[in-house]
Amino acid sequence: MVVFPNAKINLGLNVTERRPDGYHNIETVFYPIGLSDVLEVEASENCMDYSFSSAGIELGGDPEDNLIVKAYRLLRSEHQFPAIDISLIKQIPFGAGLGGGSADAAFMLKALNELFELKITPKKLEKYAALLGADCPVFIKNKPVFATGIGNVFTPIKISLKGKFLVLVKPDIHVSTPEAYSLVVPEIPQVSLLELILQPMAEWKNVIKNDFEKSVFTKYPAIETIKNNLYELGAVYASMSGSGSSVYGIFDTVIPENKLFEGCFVAGGNLD
């Protein structure tokens, strides 16, 4: 079975308060985009547990630390199914605020559920996903949602960017998520993002923000420059995604490739 774990962008991100458990409550809109990894899973005839191979962006580290393997371990601890061979083509960059690792884990859960007919409900899959990471559950249903809590409490939202064109730029900069949170001063916004996101997109630039940008831009001004360049190219809205370091611009029409982002990972495509 071959699946395509896709990335997400954050349309706005407010860090509203620090929780007693050390995490932070947020409000954001998760929106799936087309950039994806390629994950193949099949029953193994040659091993007793699992095999893991990868191509594309280098993973490094022990496979046991990979969320894909953790998803496999989690389901196998409660369900019976054969050993598996796992193959991953990694195309979503790391440390980019795009949820690539979380998507891989969620799609692994869904693939195993379908491949071995485990009959796990979407709601139960979301609970499993939450054990793997805060961003993981959103990729189970994989639809735009307004998210609160630590990013795991979902409210359906009627929003579509269909017909718009996305340009995604990630410089060769890694932003540490713990560090990004440590530099943010939580604040409950006067107007909820759930209300602001329903305004015309032309107004988003003035009313919708990502709380991480202030501190991240101060430390890494090159990321702010990317955002400014996207606006200069005609973006209707541009923002950092998650805690960075990728920045996206949403355009009304397709824009040609240019030299502003040389040395960066750049992806583009129509939005659904």
PyRosetta script that sets phi, psi and omega in degrees:
from pyrosetta import init, pose_from_sequence

init()
pose = pose_from_sequence("MVVFPNAKINLGLNVTERRPDGYHNIETVFYPIGLSDVLEVEASENCMDYSFSSAGIELGGDPEDNLIVKAYRLLRSEHQFPAIDISLIKQIPFGAGLGGGSADAAFMLKALNELFELKITPKKLEKYAALLGADCPVFIKNKPVFATGIGNVFTPIKISLKGKFLVLVKPDIHVSTPEAYSLVVPEIPQVSLLELILQPMAEWKNVIKNDFEKSVFTKYPAIETIKNNLYELGAVYASMSGSGSSVYGIFDTVIPENKLFEGCFVAGGNLD")
pose.set_psi(1, 132.1)
pose.set_omega(1, 178.7)
pose.set_phi(2, -115.3)
pose.set_psi(2, 128.5)
pose.set_omega(2, 177.0)
pose.set_phi(3, -127.9)
pose.set_psi(3, 165.4)
pose.set_omega(3, -173.7)
pose.set_phi(4, -127.0)
pose.set_psi(4, 84.5)
pose.set_omega(4, 179.3)
pose.set_phi(5, -62.5)
pose.set_psi(5, 119.4)
pose.set_omega(5, -174.8)
pose.set_phi(6, -100.8)
pose.set_psi(6, 157.8)
pose.set_omega(6, 177.8)
pose.set_phi(7, -79.8)
pose.set_psi(7, 173.8)
pose.set_omega(7, 173.7)
pose.set_phi(8, -135.4)
pose.set_psi(8, 159.8)
pose.set_omega(8, 168.2)
pose.set_phi(9, -119.9)
pose.set_psi(9, 158.3)
pose.set_omega(9, 175.1)
pose.set_phi(10, -100.5)
pose.set_psi(10, 121.5)
pose.set_omega(10, 171.8)
pose.set_phi(11, -92.8)
pose.set_psi(11, 94.3)
pose.set_omega(11, -174.2)
pose.set_phi(12, 79.3)
pose.set_psi(12, 147.1)
pose.set_omega(12, 176.1)
pose.set_phi(13, -157.1)
pose.set_psi(13, 111.1)
pose.set_omega(13, 177.3)
pose.set_phi(14, -108.6)
pose.set_psi(14, 125.6)
pose.set_omega(14, 173.2)
pose.set_phi(15, -91.0)
pose.set_psi(15, 109.2)
pose.set_omega(15, -167.9)
pose.set_phi(16, -93.0)
pose.set_psi(16, -32.6)
pose.set_omega(16, 179.5)
pose.set_phi(17, -168.0)
pose.set_psi(17, 154.4)
pose.set_omega(17, 174.7)
pose.set_phi(18, -89.6)
pose.set_psi(18, 134.7)
pose.set_omega(18, -177.0)
pose.set_phi(19, -91.9)
pose.set_psi(19, 158.1)
pose.set_omega(19, 177.6)
pose.set_phi(20, -59.8)
pose.set_psi(20, -25.6)
pose.set_omega(20, -178.7)
pose.set_phi(21, -84.1)
pose.set_psi(21, 3.8)
pose.set_omega(21, 178.4)
pose.set_phi(22, 94.2)
pose.set_psi(22, -16.0)
pose.set_omega(22, 175.5)
pose.set_phi(23, -80.1)
pose.set_psi(23, 177.8)
pose.set_omega(23, 178.2)
pose.set_phi(24, -123.7)
pose.set_psi(24, 142.1)
pose.set_omega(24, 170.0)
pose.set_phi(25, -83.3)
pose.set_psi(25, 142.1)
pose.set_omega(25, -178.8)
pose.set_phi(26, -134.2)
pose.set_psi(26, 171.0)
pose.set_omega(26, 162.1)
pose.set_phi(27, -137.1)
pose.set_psi(27, 133.4)
pose.set_omega(27, -176.7)
pose.set_phi(28, -157.9)
pose.set_psi(28, 165.7)
pose.set_omega(28, 170.5)
pose.set_phi(29, -113.2)
pose.set_psi(29, 119.4)
pose.set_omega(29, 174.3)
pose.set_phi(30, -87.3)
pose.set_psi(30, 129.7)
pose.set_omega(30, 179.2)
pose.set_phi(31, -130.2)
pose.set_psi(31, 118.5)
pose.set_omega(31, -179.3)
pose.set_phi(32, -67.1)
pose.set_psi(32, 144.7)
pose.set_omega(32, 175.5)
pose.set_phi(33, -128.8)
pose.set_psi(33, 171.9)
pose.set_omega(33, -170.4)
pose.set_phi(34, -78.2)
pose.set_psi(34, -21.9)
pose.set_omega(34, 179.7)
pose.set_phi(35, -57.9)
pose.set_psi(35, 127.4)
pose.set_omega(35, -173.3)
pose.set_phi(36, -146.0)
pose.set_psi(36, 157.9)
pose.set_omega(36, 167.0)
pose.set_phi(37, -88.8)
pose.set_psi(37, 173.5)
pose.set_omega(37, 175.5)
pose.set_phi(38, -124.3)
pose.set_psi(38, 118.6)
pose.set_omega(38, -176.0)
pose.set_phi(39, -120.6)
pose.set_psi(39, 122.4)
pose.set_omega(39, 177.5)
pose.set_phi(40, -114.5)
pose.set_psi(40, 132.1)
pose.set_omega(40, -179.3)
pose.set_phi(41, -132.8)
pose.set_psi(41, 131.9)
pose.set_omega(41, 176.1)
pose.set_phi(42, -150.8)
pose.set_psi(42, 155.9)
pose.set_omega(42, 177.2)
pose.set_phi(43, -62.3)
pose.set_psi(43, 138.7)
pose.set_omega(43, -175.7)
pose.set_phi(44, -94.5)
pose.set_psi(44, 143.3)
pose.set_omega(44, 174.9)
pose.set_phi(45, -106.9)
pose.set_psi(45, -2.9)
pose.set_omega(45, -170.6)
pose.set_phi(46, -122.4)
pose.set_psi(46, -4.8)
pose.set_omega(46, -178.7)
pose.set_phi(47, -136.6)
pose.set_psi(47, 162.1)
pose.set_omega(47, -177.8)
pose.set_phi(48, -93.7)
pose.set_psi(48, -13.6)
pose.set_omega(48, -175.6)
pose.set_phi(49, -129.1)
pose.set_psi(49, -86.3)
pose.set_omega(49, 175.8)
pose.set_phi(50, -155.0)
pose.set_psi(50, 158.3)
pose.set_omega(50, 167.5)
pose.set_phi(51, -120.6)
pose.set_psi(51, 151.2)
pose.set_omega(51, -175.9)
pose.set_phi(52, -139.3)
pose.set_psi(52, 124.8)
pose.set_omega(52, 175.5)
pose.set_phi(53, -132.5)
pose.set_psi(53, 153.3)
pose.set_omega(53, -178.4)
pose.set_phi(54, -145.5)
pose.set_psi(54, 156.4)
pose.set_omega(54, 175.6)
pose.set_phi(55, -142.0)
pose.set_psi(55, 177.2)
pose.set_omega(55, -178.2)
pose.set_phi(56, 83.6)
pose.set_psi(56, -138.8)
pose.set_omega(56, 178.6)
pose.set_phi(57, -60.4)
pose.set_psi(57, 130.3)
pose.set_omega(57, -176.1)
pose.set_phi(58, -66.2)
pose.set_psi(58, 132.0)
pose.set_omega(58, -178.5)
pose.set_phi(59, -83.9)
pose.set_psi(59, -51.4)
pose.set_omega(59, -175.3)
pose.set_phi(60, 69.9)
pose.set_psi(60, 169.2)
pose.set_omega(60, 176.1)
pose.set_phi(61, 76.6)
pose.set_psi(61, 179.7)
pose.set_omega(61, -179.3)
pose.set_phi(62, -82.5)
pose.set_psi(62, 129.2)
pose.set_omega(62, 177.1)
pose.set_phi(63, -52.6)
pose.set_psi(63, -29.2)
pose.set_omega(63, 179.7)
pose.set_phi(64, -63.3)
pose.set_psi(64, -21.1)
pose.set_omega(64, 178.3)
pose.set_phi(65, -88.5)
pose.set_psi(65, -6.7)
pose.set_omega(65, -179.3)
pose.set_phi(66, -78.2)
pose.set_psi(66, 138.8)
pose.set_omega(66, -177.9)
pose.set_phi(67, -63.3)
pose.set_psi(67, -26.3)
pose.set_omega(67, 177.0)
pose.set_phi(68, -63.4)
pose.set_psi(68, -47.1)
pose.set_omega(68, 179.6)
pose.set_phi(69, -68.1)
pose.set_psi(69, -37.8)
pose.set_omega(69, 177.1)
pose.set_phi(70, -62.3)
pose.set_psi(70, -37.3)
pose.set_omega(70, 176.4)
pose.set_phi(71, -64.2)
pose.set_psi(71, -42.9)
pose.set_omega(71, 176.5)
pose.set_phi(72, -60.2)
pose.set_psi(72, -47.7)
pose.set_omega(72, -179.6)
pose.set_phi(73, -60.8)
pose.set_psi(73, -41.3)
pose.set_omega(73, -177.8)
pose.set_phi(74, -61.9)
pose.set_psi(74, -47.8)
pose.set_omega(74, -179.4)
pose.set_phi(75, -69.6)
pose.set_psi(75, -36.9)
pose.set_omega(75, -177.5)
pose.set_phi(76, -71.8)
pose.set_psi(76, -17.7)
pose.set_omega(76, 176.8)
pose.set_phi(77, -73.3)
pose.set_psi(77, -17.3)
pose.set_omega(77, -177.5)
pose.set_phi(78, -124.9)
pose.set_psi(78, -9.4)
pose.set_omega(78, -177.8)
pose.set_phi(79, -135.0)
pose.set_psi(79, 149.7)
pose.set_omega(79, 179.7)
pose.set_phi(80, -97.4)
pose.set_psi(80, 125.4)
pose.set_omega(80, 173.2)
pose.set_phi(81, -160.5)
pose.set_psi(81, 163.7)
pose.set_omega(81, -172.3)
pose.set_phi(82, -69.0)
pose.set_psi(82, 169.4)
pose.set_omega(82, 170.0)
pose.set_phi(83, -62.3)
pose.set_psi(83, 158.2)
pose.set_omega(83, -173.9)
pose.set_phi(84, -135.0)
pose.set_psi(84, 157.0)
pose.set_omega(84, 168.4)
pose.set_phi(85, -107.2)
pose.set_psi(85, 130.0)
pose.set_omega(85, -177.9)
pose.set_phi(86, -117.0)
pose.set_psi(86, 131.7)
pose.set_omega(86, 175.5)
pose.set_phi(87, -131.7)
pose.set_psi(87, 130.1)
pose.set_omega(87, -176.6)
pose.set_phi(88, -127.5)
pose.set_psi(88, 130.1)
pose.set_omega(88, 166.6)
pose.set_phi(89, -104.4)
pose.set_psi(89, 109.5)
pose.set_omega(89, -173.7)
pose.set_phi(90, -89.8)
pose.set_psi(90, 118.0)
pose.set_omega(90, -177.8)
pose.set_phi(91, -125.0)
pose.set_psi(91, -17.9)
pose.set_omega(91, 177.6)
pose.set_phi(92, -87.1)
pose.set_psi(92, 121.6)
pose.set_omega(92, -175.9)
pose.set_phi(93, -66.5)
pose.set_psi(93, 153.8)
pose.set_omega(93, 178.3)
pose.set_phi(94, -81.8)
pose.set_psi(94, 160.2)
pose.set_omega(94, 173.6)
pose.set_phi(95, 56.4)
pose.set_psi(95, 36.0)
pose.set_omega(95, -172.4)
pose.set_phi(96, -116.4)
pose.set_psi(96, -5.0)
pose.set_omega(96, -176.0)
pose.set_phi(97, 74.3)
pose.set_psi(97, 23.7)
pose.set_omega(97, -176.1)
pose.set_phi(98, -107.8)
pose.set_psi(98, -5.9)
pose.set_omega(98, 176.5)
pose.set_phi(99, 72.0)
pose.set_psi(99, 25.7)
pose.set_omega(99, -176.0)
pose.set_phi(100, -61.3)
pose.set_psi(100, -45.8)
pose.set_omega(100, 178.8)
pose.set_phi(101, -65.4)
pose.set_psi(101, -38.4)
pose.set_omega(101, 178.2)
pose.set_phi(102, -65.2)
pose.set_psi(102, -40.0)
pose.set_omega(102, 178.1)
pose.set_phi(103, -64.0)
pose.set_psi(103, -42.8)
pose.set_omega(103, 178.3)
pose.set_phi(104, -56.9)
pose.set_psi(104, -43.9)
pose.set_omega(104, -178.8)
pose.set_phi(105, -65.1)
pose.set_psi(105, -46.4)
pose.set_omega(105, -178.1)
pose.set_phi(106, -64.4)
pose.set_psi(106, -41.9)
pose.set_omega(106, 179.8)
pose.set_phi(107, -69.5)
pose.set_psi(107, -28.7)
pose.set_omega(107, 174.7)
pose.set_phi(108, -64.4)
pose.set_psi(108, -45.5)
pose.set_omega(108, 177.3)
pose.set_phi(109, -57.3)
pose.set_psi(109, -46.5)
pose.set_omega(109, -178.0)
pose.set_phi(110, -67.1)
pose.set_psi(110, -38.6)
pose.set_omega(110, -179.6)
pose.set_phi(111, -65.3)
pose.set_psi(111, -45.5)
pose.set_omega(111, 178.7)
pose.set_phi(112, -62.9)
pose.set_psi(112, -39.9)
pose.set_omega(112, 179.6)
pose.set_phi(113, -60.9)
pose.set_psi(113, -43.2)
pose.set_omega(113, -179.0)
pose.set_phi(114, -76.7)
pose.set_psi(114, -44.4)
pose.set_omega(114, -175.4)
pose.set_phi(115, -61.2)
pose.set_psi(115, -40.8)
pose.set_omega(115, -175.7)
pose.set_phi(116, -107.2)
pose.set_psi(116, 13.3)
pose.set_omega(116, 174.5)
pose.set_phi(117, 49.8)
pose.set_psi(117, 53.0)
pose.set_omega(117, -178.0)
pose.set_phi(118, -79.1)
pose.set_psi(118, -15.4)
pose.set_omega(118, 175.4)
pose.set_phi(119, 59.5)
pose.set_psi(119, 38.9)
pose.set_omega(119, 176.3)
pose.set_phi(120, -85.6)
pose.set_psi(120, 130.8)
pose.set_omega(120, -178.0)
pose.set_phi(121, -71.3)
pose.set_psi(121, 156.3)
pose.set_omega(121, 176.2)
pose.set_phi(122, -56.2)
pose.set_psi(122, -38.2)
pose.set_omega(122, 179.3)
pose.set_phi(123, -62.7)
pose.set_psi(123, -42.2)
pose.set_omega(123, 178.1)
pose.set_phi(124, -68.7)
pose.set_psi(124, -37.4)
pose.set_omega(124, 176.7)
pose.set_phi(125, -61.2)
pose.set_psi(125, -38.6)
pose.set_omega(125, 177.3)
pose.set_phi(126, -63.2)
pose.set_psi(126, -36.5)
pose.set_omega(126, 178.0)
pose.set_phi(127, -67.2)
pose.set_psi(127, -41.5)
pose.set_omega(127, 175.1)
pose.set_phi(128, -61.2)
pose.set_psi(128, -45.9)
pose.set_omega(128, -177.4)
pose.set_phi(129, -60.3)
pose.set_psi(129, -37.5)
pose.set_omega(129, -179.4)
pose.set_phi(130, -63.3)
pose.set_psi(130, -26.0)
pose.set_omega(130, 177.8)
pose.set_phi(131, -72.9)
pose.set_psi(131, -17.7)
pose.set_omega(131, -177.0)
pose.set_phi(132, -95.8)
pose.set_psi(132, -26.0)
pose.set_omega(132, -179.7)
pose.set_phi(133, 170.8)
pose.set_psi(133, 153.5)
pose.set_omega(133, -174.6)
pose.set_phi(134, -62.2)
pose.set_psi(134, -34.9)
pose.set_omega(134, -177.8)
pose.set_phi(135, -83.2)
pose.set_psi(135, -14.2)
pose.set_omega(135, -170.8)
pose.set_phi(136, -63.3)
pose.set_psi(136, -43.3)
pose.set_omega(136, -174.4)
pose.set_phi(137, -59.5)
pose.set_psi(137, -29.5)
pose.set_omega(137, -176.3)
pose.set_phi(138, -64.0)
pose.set_psi(138, -23.4)
pose.set_omega(138, -177.5)
pose.set_phi(139, -85.3)
pose.set_psi(139, -2.5)
pose.set_omega(139, 177.0)
pose.set_phi(140, -70.0)
pose.set_psi(140, -56.5)
pose.set_omega(140, 175.5)
pose.set_phi(141, -84.4)
pose.set_psi(141, -26.2)
pose.set_omega(141, 170.4)
pose.set_phi(142, 59.5)
pose.set_psi(142, 46.6)
pose.set_omega(142, 178.3)
pose.set_phi(143, -127.9)
pose.set_psi(143, 159.1)
pose.set_omega(143, 176.3)
pose.set_phi(144, -60.1)
pose.set_psi(144, 133.1)
pose.set_omega(144, 178.9)
pose.set_phi(145, -143.4)
pose.set_psi(145, 152.8)
pose.set_omega(145, 167.5)
pose.set_phi(146, -88.3)
pose.set_psi(146, 123.6)
pose.set_omega(146, -173.4)
pose.set_phi(147, -116.3)
pose.set_psi(147, 136.4)
pose.set_omega(147, 174.9)
pose.set_phi(148, -128.5)
pose.set_psi(148, -163.4)
pose.set_omega(148, -172.7)
pose.set_phi(149, 64.5)
pose.set_psi(149, -137.7)
pose.set_omega(149, 176.3)
pose.set_phi(150, -90.6)
pose.set_psi(150, 17.6)
pose.set_omega(150, -177.4)
pose.set_phi(151, 102.7)
pose.set_psi(151, 16.9)
pose.set_omega(151, -174.4)
pose.set_phi(152, -124.0)
pose.set_psi(152, 6.3)
pose.set_omega(152, 176.4)
pose.set_phi(153, -110.3)
pose.set_psi(153, 115.5)
pose.set_omega(153, -168.6)
pose.set_phi(154, -108.3)
pose.set_psi(154, 138.1)
pose.set_omega(154, 171.4)
pose.set_phi(155, -121.7)
pose.set_psi(155, 123.8)
pose.set_omega(155, 178.9)
pose.set_phi(156, -57.7)
pose.set_psi(156, 145.8)
pose.set_omega(156, -179.2)
pose.set_phi(157, -139.9)
pose.set_psi(157, 135.4)
pose.set_omega(157, 179.2)
pose.set_phi(158, -91.3)
pose.set_psi(158, 93.7)
pose.set_omega(158, 178.6)
pose.set_phi(159, -143.5)
pose.set_psi(159, 136.6)
pose.set_omega(159, 179.3)
pose.set_phi(160, -138.3)
pose.set_psi(160, 133.6)
pose.set_omega(160, 175.2)
pose.set_phi(161, -107.6)
pose.set_psi(161, 17.8)
pose.set_omega(161, -179.0)
pose.set_phi(162, -56.2)
pose.set_psi(162, 132.2)
pose.set_omega(162, -179.5)
pose.set_phi(163, 95.7)
pose.set_psi(163, -14.0)
pose.set_omega(163, 176.2)
pose.set_phi(164, -86.1)
pose.set_psi(164, 162.6)
pose.set_omega(164, -179.6)
pose.set_phi(165, -117.5)
pose.set_psi(165, 131.7)
pose.set_omega(165, -176.5)
pose.set_phi(166, -106.2)
pose.set_psi(166, 134.6)
pose.set_omega(166, 169.2)
pose.set_phi(167, -119.0)
pose.set_psi(167, 124.0)
pose.set_omega(167, -177.8)
pose.set_phi(168, -115.9)
pose.set_psi(168, 129.0)
pose.set_omega(168, -176.8)
pose.set_phi(169, -129.1)
pose.set_psi(169, 126.8)
pose.set_omega(169, 174.8)
pose.set_phi(170, -125.1)
pose.set_psi(170, 115.3)
pose.set_omega(170, 175.8)
pose.set_phi(171, -74.5)
pose.set_psi(171, 171.3)
pose.set_omega(171, 178.7)
pose.set_phi(172, -80.5)
pose.set_psi(172, 61.7)
pose.set_omega(172, -179.1)
pose.set_phi(173, -135.2)
pose.set_psi(173, 132.1)
pose.set_omega(173, 175.7)
pose.set_phi(174, -106.5)
pose.set_psi(174, 123.1)
pose.set_omega(174, 178.1)
pose.set_phi(175, -102.0)
pose.set_psi(175, 121.1)
pose.set_omega(175, 178.3)
pose.set_phi(176, -72.0)
pose.set_psi(176, 124.1)
pose.set_omega(176, 179.5)
pose.set_phi(177, -61.2)
pose.set_psi(177, -47.0)
pose.set_omega(177, 177.2)
pose.set_phi(178, -57.9)
pose.set_psi(178, -40.1)
pose.set_omega(178, 179.0)
pose.set_phi(179, -65.5)
pose.set_psi(179, -42.5)
pose.set_omega(179, -179.8)
pose.set_phi(180, -60.1)
pose.set_psi(180, -43.0)
pose.set_omega(180, 178.7)
pose.set_phi(181, -66.7)
pose.set_psi(181, -35.1)
pose.set_omega(181, -176.9)
pose.set_phi(182, -66.2)
pose.set_psi(182, -21.8)
pose.set_omega(182, -176.7)
pose.set_phi(183, -96.6)
pose.set_psi(183, -3.8)
pose.set_omega(183, -178.2)
pose.set_phi(184, -93.9)
pose.set_psi(184, 137.9)
pose.set_omega(184, 173.4)
pose.set_phi(185, -97.6)
pose.set_psi(185, 108.6)
pose.set_omega(185, -176.7)
pose.set_phi(186, -61.3)
pose.set_psi(186, 144.0)
pose.set_omega(186, 179.2)
pose.set_phi(187, -157.0)
pose.set_psi(187, 131.9)
pose.set_omega(187, 176.4)
pose.set_phi(188, -77.4)
pose.set_psi(188, 121.4)
pose.set_omega(188, -176.4)
pose.set_phi(189, -68.7)
pose.set_psi(189, 152.0)
pose.set_omega(189, 178.9)
pose.set_phi(190, -67.2)
pose.set_psi(190, -34.0)
pose.set_omega(190, 177.9)
pose.set_phi(191, -124.4)
pose.set_psi(191, 128.4)
pose.set_omega(191, -177.0)
pose.set_phi(192, -65.8)
pose.set_psi(192, 145.2)
pose.set_omega(192, 175.1)
pose.set_phi(193, -58.3)
pose.set_psi(193, -31.0)
pose.set_omega(193, 179.7)
pose.set_phi(194, -58.8)
pose.set_psi(194, -32.0)
pose.set_omega(194, 177.3)
pose.set_phi(195, -83.3)
pose.set_psi(195, -42.5)
pose.set_omega(195, -175.8)
pose.set_phi(196, -66.4)
pose.set_psi(196, -34.1)
pose.set_omega(196, -175.2)
pose.set_phi(197, -67.3)
pose.set_psi(197, -17.7)
pose.set_omega(197, -179.8)
pose.set_phi(198, -86.0)
pose.set_psi(198, -5.3)
pose.set_omega(198, 175.2)
pose.set_phi(199, -73.3)
pose.set_psi(199, 160.5)
pose.set_omega(199, 176.8)
pose.set_phi(200, -56.0)
pose.set_psi(200, 144.2)
pose.set_omega(200, -176.1)
pose.set_phi(201, -59.2)
pose.set_psi(201, -29.3)
pose.set_omega(201, 179.2)
pose.set_phi(202, -60.5)
pose.set_psi(202, -21.3)
pose.set_omega(202, 179.7)
pose.set_phi(203, -90.9)
pose.set_psi(203, -14.6)
pose.set_omega(203, -174.3)
pose.set_phi(204, -58.5)
pose.set_psi(204, -38.2)
pose.set_omega(204, -177.8)
pose.set_phi(205, -54.8)
pose.set_psi(205, -32.2)
pose.set_omega(205, -174.9)
pose.set_phi(206, -92.4)
pose.set_psi(206, -19.5)
pose.set_omega(206, -171.1)
pose.set_phi(207, -123.8)
pose.set_psi(207, -20.2)
pose.set_omega(207, -176.0)
pose.set_phi(208, -109.1)
pose.set_psi(208, 128.4)
pose.set_omega(208, -175.5)
pose.set_phi(209, -133.2)
pose.set_psi(209, 166.8)
pose.set_omega(209, 172.0)
pose.set_phi(210, -114.6)
pose.set_psi(210, 115.4)
pose.set_omega(210, -174.9)
pose.set_phi(211, -60.9)
pose.set_psi(211, -20.5)
pose.set_omega(211, -179.0)
pose.set_phi(212, -76.6)
pose.set_psi(212, -19.9)
pose.set_omega(212, -172.5)
pose.set_phi(213, -61.1)
pose.set_psi(213, -40.9)
pose.set_omega(213, -175.1)
pose.set_phi(214, -55.7)
pose.set_psi(214, -52.0)
pose.set_omega(214, -177.3)
pose.set_phi(215, -76.8)
pose.set_psi(215, -37.9)
pose.set_omega(215, -179.8)
pose.set_phi(216, -67.1)
pose.set_psi(216, -42.2)
pose.set_omega(216, 179.3)
pose.set_phi(217, -64.2)
pose.set_psi(217, -34.8)
pose.set_omega(217, 178.9)
pose.set_phi(218, -63.7)
pose.set_psi(218, -41.7)
pose.set_omega(218, -178.2)
pose.set_phi(219, -81.5)
pose.set_psi(219, -33.4)
pose.set_omega(219, -177.1)
pose.set_phi(220, -127.9)
pose.set_psi(220, 77.7)
pose.set_omega(220, -176.7)
pose.set_phi(221, -60.3)
pose.set_psi(221, -20.8)
pose.set_omega(221, 178.3)
pose.set_phi(222, -62.9)
pose.set_psi(222, -29.7)
pose.set_omega(222, 179.1)
pose.set_phi(223, -71.3)
pose.set_psi(223, -39.4)
pose.set_omega(223, 176.3)
pose.set_phi(224, -63.9)
pose.set_psi(224, -38.3)
pose.set_omega(224, 178.8)
pose.set_phi(225, -60.3)
pose.set_psi(225, -39.2)
pose.set_omega(225, 177.9)
pose.set_phi(226, -61.2)
pose.set_psi(226, -44.5)
pose.set_omega(226, 179.3)
pose.set_phi(227, -61.2)
pose.set_psi(227, -45.1)
pose.set_omega(227, 179.2)
pose.set_phi(228, -61.9)
pose.set_psi(228, -39.1)
pose.set_omega(228, 179.0)
pose.set_phi(229, -65.0)
pose.set_psi(229, -37.2)
pose.set_omega(229, 177.7)
pose.set_phi(230, -63.5)
pose.set_psi(230, -40.0)
pose.set_omega(230, 175.9)
pose.set_phi(231, -66.3)
pose.set_psi(231, -37.7)
pose.set_omega(231, 178.7)
pose.set_phi(232, -64.4)
pose.set_psi(232, -29.3)
pose.set_omega(232, 178.0)
pose.set_phi(233, -79.2)
pose.set_psi(233, -6.9)
pose.set_omega(233, 176.1)
pose.set_phi(234, 109.4)
pose.set_psi(234, 14.5)
pose.set_omega(234, 178.8)
pose.set_phi(235, -59.9)
pose.set_psi(235, 138.4)
pose.set_omega(235, 173.8)
pose.set_phi(236, -73.9)
pose.set_psi(236, -36.3)
pose.set_omega(236, 177.7)
pose.set_phi(237, -148.0)
pose.set_psi(237, 138.8)
pose.set_omega(237, 177.3)
pose.set_phi(238, -138.1)
pose.set_psi(238, 146.4)
pose.set_omega(238, -176.8)
pose.set_phi(239, -164.2)
pose.set_psi(239, 157.2)
pose.set_omega(239, 167.1)
pose.set_phi(240, -74.7)
pose.set_psi(240, 146.3)
pose.set_omega(240, 178.0)
pose.set_phi(241, -99.7)
pose.set_psi(241, 131.1)
pose.set_omega(241, -179.4)
pose.set_phi(242, 58.1)
pose.set_psi(242, -137.6)
pose.set_omega(242, 178.5)
pose.set_phi(243, -94.1)
pose.set_psi(243, 13.7)
pose.set_omega(243, 175.1)
pose.set_phi(244, 93.5)
pose.set_psi(244, 176.9)
pose.set_omega(244, 12.9)
pose.set_phi(245, -104.0)
pose.set_psi(245, 7.6)
pose.set_omega(245, -179.5)
pose.set_phi(246, -77.5)
pose.set_psi(246, 150.0)
pose.set_omega(246, 177.0)
pose.set_phi(247, -128.3)
pose.set_psi(247, 139.3)
pose.set_omega(247, 179.7)
pose.set_phi(248, -122.6)
pose.set_psi(248, 153.8)
pose.set_omega(248, 172.2)
pose.set_phi(249, -126.2)
pose.set_psi(249, 137.7)
pose.set_omega(249, 177.2)
pose.set_phi(250, -106.7)
pose.set_psi(250, 125.5)
pose.set_omega(250, -174.6)
pose.set_phi(251, -119.3)
pose.set_psi(251, 154.2)
pose.set_omega(251, 176.1)
pose.set_phi(252, -75.4)
pose.set_psi(252, -27.9)
pose.set_omega(252, -178.5)
pose.set_phi(253, -135.2)
pose.set_psi(253, 165.1)
pose.set_omega(253, 177.1)
pose.set_phi(254, -65.3)
pose.set_psi(254, 135.5)
pose.set_omega(254, 175.9)
pose.set_phi(255, -112.7)
pose.set_psi(255, 145.0)
pose.set_omega(255, -178.7)
pose.set_phi(256, -73.2)
pose.set_psi(256, 162.1)
pose.set_omega(256, 175.1)
pose.set_phi(257, -63.9)
pose.set_psi(257, 148.0)
pose.set_omega(257, 179.6)
pose.set_phi(258, -142.8)
pose.set_psi(258, 174.9)
pose.set_omega(258, -174.3)
pose.set_phi(259, -94.7)
pose.set_psi(259, 4.9)
pose.set_omega(259, -178.3)
pose.set_phi(260, -65.2)
pose.set_psi(260, -25.7)
pose.set_omega(260, -171.4)
pose.set_phi(261, -116.0)
pose.set_psi(261, 30.1)
pose.set_omega(261, 177.8)
pose.set_phi(262, -61.1)
pose.set_psi(262, 138.6)
pose.set_omega(262, -178.4)
pose.set_phi(263, 88.2)
pose.set_psi(263, -2.8)
pose.set_omega(263, 179.2)
pose.set_phi(264, -108.2)
pose.set_psi(264, 158.0)
pose.set_omega(264, 167.0)
pose.set_phi(265, -74.9)
pose.set_psi(265, 125.3)
pose.set_omega(265, -178.5)
pose.set_phi(266, -129.7)
pose.set_psi(266, 132.2)
pose.set_omega(266, 175.3)
pose.set_phi(267, -136.3)
pose.set_psi(267, 149.9)
pose.set_omega(267, 179.2)
pose.set_phi(268, -150.0)
pose.set_psi(268, 160.1)
pose.set_omega(268, 178.9)
pose.set_phi(269, 169.7)
pose.set_psi(269, 166.7)
pose.set_omega(269, 178.5)
pose.set_phi(270, -72.6)
pose.set_psi(270, 144.6)
pose.set_omega(270, 178.2)
pose.set_phi(271, -93.2)
pose.set_psi(271, 149.0)
pose.set_omega(271, 178.7)
pose.set_phi(272, -102.1)
pose.dump_pdb("model.pdb")
